[in-house]
Amino acid sequence: MATKQNTELKELKQFIGDRFDELKTDIALVKDEVSQLNTKVIDLDKKLAVIETKVDSTEKRLGTVEGKLPDISEKFGELKNWRQIAFIIIAAVVGWFARSTKF
């Protein structure tokens, strides 16, 4: 009976030892996966920093463009007025020449 208990105890110790070995390998795998995830997160942080920099520079450029839009539209309006004024002057000169000539 004692021999049977000793063999059962040895089998139980072996079983528990095997389970602990499996747990150790599982824990090692989980640690490896966590370290891989950490490196991926660090890479994503770097890429996010680059993207944020690009977005900030784009926002600055858009702000500059938005600030210049009223000036540009005002100058375009002035050019439009000059075009109308030039057309009126040309029409007046052509009309004056047309009236002054005798047909």
The 8 nearest C-alpha neighbors of each residue, nearest first, counted from 0:
[[1, 3, 2, 4, 5, 6, 7, 8],
 [0, 2, 4, 3, 5, 6, 7, 8],
 [3, 1, 5, 0, 4, 6, 7, 8],
 [2, 4, 0, 6, 1, 5, 7, 8],
 [3, 5, 7, 1, 2, 6, 8, 0],
 [6, 4, 2, 8, 3, 7, 1, 9],
 [5, 7, 9, 3, 8, 4, 10, 2],
 [6, 8, 4, 10, 9, 5, 11, 3],
 [7, 9, 11, 5, 6, 10, 4, 12],
 [10, 8, 6, 12, 11, 7, 13, 5],
 [9, 11, 13, 7, 8, 12, 14, 6],
 [10, 12, 8, 14, 13, 9, 7, 15],
 [13, 11, 9, 15, 14, 10, 16, 8],
 [12, 14, 10, 16, 11, 15, 9, 17],
 [13, 15, 11, 17, 16, 12, 10, 18],
 [16, 14, 18, 12, 17, 13, 11, 19],
 [17, 15, 13, 19, 18, 14, 12, 20],
 [18, 16, 20, 14, 19, 15, 13, 21],
 [19, 17, 21, 15, 20, 16, 22, 14],
 [18, 20, 22, 16, 21, 17, 23, 15],
 [19, 21, 17, 23, 18, 22, 16, 24],
 [22, 20, 18, 24, 19, 23, 25, 17],
 [21, 23, 19, 25, 20, 24, 26, 18],
 [24, 22, 20, 26, 21, 25, 27, 19],
 [23, 25, 27, 21, 26, 22, 28, 20],
 [26, 24, 22, 28, 27, 23, 21, 29],
 [25, 27, 29, 23, 28, 24, 22, 30],
 [28, 26, 24, 30, 25, 29, 23, 31],
 [29, 27, 31, 25, 26, 30, 24, 32],
 [28, 30, 26, 32, 31, 27, 33, 25],
 [31, 29, 33, 27, 28, 32, 26, 34],
 [32, 30, 28, 34, 29, 33, 27, 35],
 [31, 33, 35, 29, 34, 30, 36, 28],
 [34, 32, 36, 30, 35, 31, 29, 37],
 [33, 35, 37, 31, 36, 32, 30, 38],
 [36, 34, 32, 38, 37, 33, 31, 39],
 [35, 37, 33, 39, 34, 38, 40, 32],
 [36, 38, 34, 40, 35, 39, 33, 41],
 [37, 39, 41, 35, 40, 36, 42, 34],
 [38, 40, 36, 42, 37, 41, 43, 35],
 [41, 39, 43, 37, 42, 38, 36, 44],
 [40, 42, 44, 38, 39, 43, 37, 45],
 [43, 41, 39, 45, 40, 44, 38, 46],
 [42, 44, 40, 46, 45, 41, 47, 39],
 [45, 43, 47, 41, 42, 46, 40, 48],
 [44, 46, 48, 42, 43, 47, 41, 49],
 [45, 47, 43, 49, 48, 44, 50, 42],
 [48, 46, 44, 50, 49, 45, 43, 51],
 [47, 49, 51, 45, 46, 50, 44, 52],
 [50, 48, 46, 52, 47, 51, 53, 45],
 [49, 51, 47, 53, 52, 48, 54, 46],
 [52, 50, 54, 48, 53, 49, 47, 55],
 [51, 53, 55, 49, 50, 54, 48, 56],
 [52, 54, 50, 56, 51, 55, 57, 49],
 [55, 53, 57, 51, 52, 56, 58, 50],
 [56, 54, 58, 52, 57, 53, 51, 59],
 [55, 57, 59, 53, 58, 54, 52, 60],
 [58, 56, 54, 60, 59, 55, 61, 53],
 [59, 57, 61, 55, 56, 60, 62, 54],
 [60, 58, 62, 56, 57, 61, 55, 63],
 [59, 61, 63, 57, 62, 58, 56, 64],
 [62, 60, 64, 58, 63, 59, 65, 57],
 [61, 63, 59, 65, 60, 64, 58, 66],
 [62, 64, 60, 66, 61, 65, 59, 67],
 [65, 63, 61, 67, 66, 62, 68, 60],
 [66, 64, 62, 68, 67, 63, 61, 69],
 [65, 67, 63, 64, 68, 62, 69, 70],
 [66, 68, 64, 70, 65, 69, 71, 63],
 [67, 69, 71, 65, 70, 66, 72, 64],
 [70, 68, 72, 71, 67, 73, 66, 65],
 [71, 69, 73, 67, 68, 72, 74, 66],
 [70, 72, 68, 74, 73, 69, 75, 67],
 [71, 73, 75, 69, 74, 70, 68, 76],
 [72, 74, 76, 70, 75, 71, 69, 77],
 [75, 73, 77, 71, 76, 72, 78, 70],
 [74, 76, 72, 78, 77, 73, 71, 79],
 [77, 75, 79, 73, 74, 78, 72, 80],
 [76, 78, 74, 80, 79, 75, 81, 73],
 [79, 77, 81, 75, 80, 76, 82, 74],
 [78, 80, 76, 82, 77, 81, 75, 83],
 [79, 81, 77, 83, 82, 78, 84, 76],
 [82, 80, 84, 78, 83, 79, 85, 77],
 [81, 83, 79, 85, 80, 84, 78, 86],
 [84, 82, 86, 80, 81, 85, 87, 79],
 [83, 85, 81, 87, 86, 82, 80, 88],
 [84, 86, 82, 88, 83, 87, 81, 89],
 [85, 87, 83, 89, 84, 88, 90, 82],
 [86, 88, 90, 84, 85, 89, 91, 83],
 [89, 87, 91, 85, 90, 86, 92, 84],
 [88, 90, 86, 92, 91, 87, 93, 85],
 [89, 91, 87, 93, 88, 92, 94, 86],
 [92, 90, 94, 88, 89, 93, 95, 87],
 [93, 91, 95, 89, 94, 90, 88, 96],
 [92, 94, 90, 96, 91, 95, 97, 89],
 [95, 93, 97, 91, 92, 96, 90, 98],
 [96, 94, 92, 98, 97, 93, 91, 99],
 [97, 95, 93, 99, 94, 98, 92, 100],
 [96, 98, 94, 95, 99, 100, 93, 101],
 [99, 97, 95, 96, 100, 94, 101, 93],
 [98, 100, 96, 97, 95, 101, 94, 102],
 [101, 99, 98, 97, 96, 102, 95, 94],
 [102, 100, 99, 98, 97, 96, 95, 94],
 [101, 100, 97, 98, 99, 96, 95, 94]]
